[in-house]
Amino acid sequence: MIVGVGNTLRGDDGIGAYICSHIDKLNVPGIKTLVVQQLDTELLETFMQFDHIILADATLEEDTVVFYPLKPGETFPVSSSHHVNAGLLASLAEKLFHKDLSFMICAVKGEHFDMGEHLSVTARQNADAAIGIICDWIEKGCS
């Protein structure tokens, strides 16, 4: 499953939705996509159905595209009750369902997060590169 995280009304924050939309058009067998504004613990039930979950999200901090596996036991700080991250979801899946979820993080650099429904040229180029990286990873058997 590929999960596009972000707000499509905030410019480059819609990178995840853009990635999901383009991967949907490729009709890759066995691949489902989901677009959400933010991660939520209610997603765990859906995630249990998949061997691998790719979280595609915009970032300001990384170079173009960073694609890496969430390491077992890796946690990130949670800033509020409304902020859920991959580490927390993986931990809950293990504790509640006794399942180790395989998360891949795809952080894609954006530059404009103001109101608007369009990606910047740079974000679109980075998202297109991310789509290639994701498709290559899938073709290589998700390893």
Helices and strands as residue ranges (DSSP letters): E 2-5, G 11-14, H 15-26, E 33-36, G 41-43, H 44-47, E 52-59, E 65-69, H 86-97, E 102-109, H 121-139
